[in-house]
């Protein structure tokens, strides 16, 4: 089973959210990076861009597939992990740490988020 930290919240589009003060850090889950395989390209939004819940905020490509990244929560981008534009390996190696994608100042609007247990069950459902 994938690594699913209990202190994070998850979207059904395989993004995770960590609360840090009044900002949220967002990345893709271990399950998602495992499904994608080796990530070779990442397109992230500009700082200052705003998104609604469920809206695409970027693109991630692997040797297997290309996938949109979806905002699990509405808000304004306050930082992007620009180090990943030149080297995507941290997404595969440390998706919950060095592989974070964006920091958001939330607007309050969010889609349905799952806790670790519910997300683990959702991943299991798709595996069968």
Protein Blocks (a to p, Z undefined) as FASTA:
>chain_A
ZZddfkbccdfkopacddehjbccddddfklmmmnopafbdcdddehiacdehiafbdcd
dfkbccddddfbgcddfbdcfklmmomklmmmmmmlmmpfbdcddehiacddddfklmmm
mmmmmmZZ
